[in-house]
Amino acid sequence: MSALLTGEPGLAELRALAPLHARAQGIGPDRCRALLSRIGAAHGEAPDSWPVVWNRAGDALAARGHHLDAVRHYALARFPYPDGPARERAQRLCVRSFDLWRATYPGIGRLEIELPGGGGRFAAWTAGLSASRPRPLIVVTGGIVSVKEQWAPLLARAAALGTALAVTELPGVGENTLRYGADSGALYTALLDRLAERADVRRTHALALSFSGHLALRAALADPRIVGISTVAAPVRHFFRDRDWQRGVPATTVHTLAHLTGRAAPEVLPSLADWALEPGELAALRALPVTYVAALRDDIVPLSDAAALVRDPGARRELLVLDDEHGAPAHLARVRATLLHAALTTLAVHPLRRTALSTARLRPGRGGRVRA
C-alpha cells in the first residue's frame, strides 16, 4: 500500500530502518538487535515501546558516565521525530548528554541563533573557531531524522582538519524550531553571518546529507560564500515532481516531512512540487563544485535526481554511485571519506589533511566514480 495512504510508521518499518541509523551512530549490530528484541510497539509510553526501550538503554549508559554512548541511544529513542513525552524526553537528554560529553573537549562550543521577527531559533555545535586566525568553514547538516549530536566524532577531531566546523540541523529537527520550507536555506546565511568574525565564511563548504543537500543547493543560489557542496542522496528535482515515484516513498519519510513542514501526510509530497530546482537554477549552480553520492537501491530519492544535477557537461560535478540503499549505509566509511575529501579539496586545505579525519581511506568498492 502507498505510504501516502498509511498511518504513522509501523514497528516493522522502524525495525527495518534501525540498523541503518544505529550503524551511522556507531551502535553495533548485536547491540541493536538486542534492543529491538525488547520492543513491542512503535509509539506510546508503554515499557516495551520504541522510545521507552531506547531511553532506558540511554539512561543506563548515562548513569555510568558513558555520555556519548547515551547520546547515541537517545538519538534512536527520538527517531524518527518526537511525537509524545517519551520521544521528547529522548531529544532533551540527547542534547544534555552531549553537553556533558563535550566538557572533555574544551574546543567544542555551542552557538544559538534566533531569526528576526519570531522566525524561530536553532543551535549549532562548533569547533576550530578563532578570531585571530579565522579558518575556512565546513557546515555540516544531516537529513530529516538526523540530530546534530551524531557528529561528535567529527567535532572531537577538528584539530586535524585545518578548518572551522559548525554542525546543525534541518528546520524542525532536534533543537531547530524553524518551519521547514523551500526558503529554509536562510539558516545557512544566518549561521555564516554569526560566525563571520571567527571563521573565514567567504570560504564555506556545506557537507549536507540527504534533504539538507537540497537545502544547501538552494542556499548557494543566494549566498556566494558557499563555495562547494558534498552530499549523499539529496533530492533535487524529480523527487518533488514525480507522482508515481512518490507513491512508493516509505511512510517514515512521508510522516517525518509532514511533521517538519506542518502539512497533512496525504498531501505533503504533492505540496512540495515548487521545491524542485528548475533548469535555470541548476544552470546558475554549474560553477559550484558538487560531489554527490547516489545509491542504486534508494527507495526515497530517485537516481534521476543525481542525473539532473550532473547532466550539464560543463558543471563542476563528481558523482559516486554505489550498490546500496538510501544514504549508502553499507559504505559509510567510504561515503564519509569521499564527502570530507571533497570539502577539504574545495577549501584548498593542505593535501596531507584530506584523510586526517576520515574513518577509512578511500578504497575500491562496489560502484563507480564518474566525473562530469
Residue, then its C-alpha position, 0 to 999 in steps of 0.5 A: m500500500s502507498a505510504l501516502l495512504t498509511g498511518e504513522p510508521g509501523l514497528a516493522e518499518l522502524r525495525a527495518l530502518a534501525p540498523l541503518h541509523a544505529r550503524a551511522q551512530g556507531i551502535g553495533p549490530d548485536r547491540c541493536r538487535a538486542l534492543l529491538s528484541r525488547i520492543g513491542a510497539a512503535h509509539g506510546e509510553a508503554p515499557d516495551s515501546w520504541p522510545v521507552v526501550w531506547n531511553r532506558a538503554g540511554d539512561a543506563l549508559a548515562a548513569r555510568g558516565h558513558h555520555l556519548d554512548a547515551v547520546r547515541h541511544y537517545a538519538l534512536a529513542r527520538f527517531p524518527y521525530p518526537d511525537g509524545p513525552a517519551r520521544e521528547r524526553a529522548q531529544r532533551l537528554c540527547v542534547r544534555s548528554f552531549d553537553l556533558w560529553r563535550a566538557t572533555y573537549p574544551g574546543i567544542g562550543r555551542l552557538e544559538i541563533e534566533l531569526p528576526g521577527g519570531g522566525g524561530r531559533f536553532a543551535a549549532w555545535t562548533a569547533g576550530l573557531s578563532a578570531s585571530r586566525p579565522r579558518p575556512l568553514i565546513v557546515v555540516t547538516g544531516g537529513i530529516v531524522s538526523v540530530k546534530e549530536q551524531w557528529a561528535p566524532l567529527l567535532a572531537r577531531a577538528a584539530a586535524l582538519g585545518t578548518a572551522l566546523a559548525v554542525t546543525e540541523l534541518p528546520g524542525v529537527g532536534e533543537n531547530t524550531l524553524r518551519y521547514g520550507a523551500d526558503s529554509g536555506a536562510l539558516y545557512t546565511a544566518l549561521l555564516d553571518r554569526l560566525a563571520e568574525r571567527a571563521d573565514v565564511r567567504r570560504t564555506h563548504a556545506l557537507a549536507l546529507s540527504f534533504s539538507g543537500h537540497l537545502a544547501l543547493r538552494a542556499a548557494l543560489a543566494d549566498p556566494r560564500i558557499v563555495g562547494i557542496s558534498t552530499v549523499a542522496a539529496p533530492v533535487r528535482h524529480f523527487f518533488r515532481d514525480r507522482d508515481w515515484q512518490r507513491g512508493v516513498p516509505a511512510t517514515t519519510v512521508h510522516t517525518l516531512a509532514h511533521l517538519t513542514g506542518r502539512a497533512a501526510p496525504e498531501v505533503l509530497p504533492s505540496l512540495a512540487d515548487w521545491a524542485l530546482e528548475p533548469g535555470e537554477l541548476a544552470a546558475l549552480r554549474a560553477l559550484p563544485v558538487t560531489y554527490v553520492a547516489a545509491l542504486r537501491d534508494d527507495i526515497v530519492p530517485l537516481s534521476d535526481a543525481a542525473a539532473l544535477v550532473r547532466d550539464p557537461g560543463a558543471r563542476r560535478e563528481l558523482l559516486v554511485l554505489d550498490d546500496e540503499h538510501g544514504a549508502p549505509a553499507h559504505l559509510a566509511r567510504v561515503r564519509a571519506t569521499l564527502l570530507h575529501a571533497a570539502l577539504t579539496t574545495l577549501a584548498v586545505h593542505p593535501l596531507r589533511r584530506t584523510a586526517l579525519s576520515t574513518a577509512r581511506l578511500r578504497p575500491g568498492r562496489g560502484g563507480r566514480v564518474r566525473a562530469 
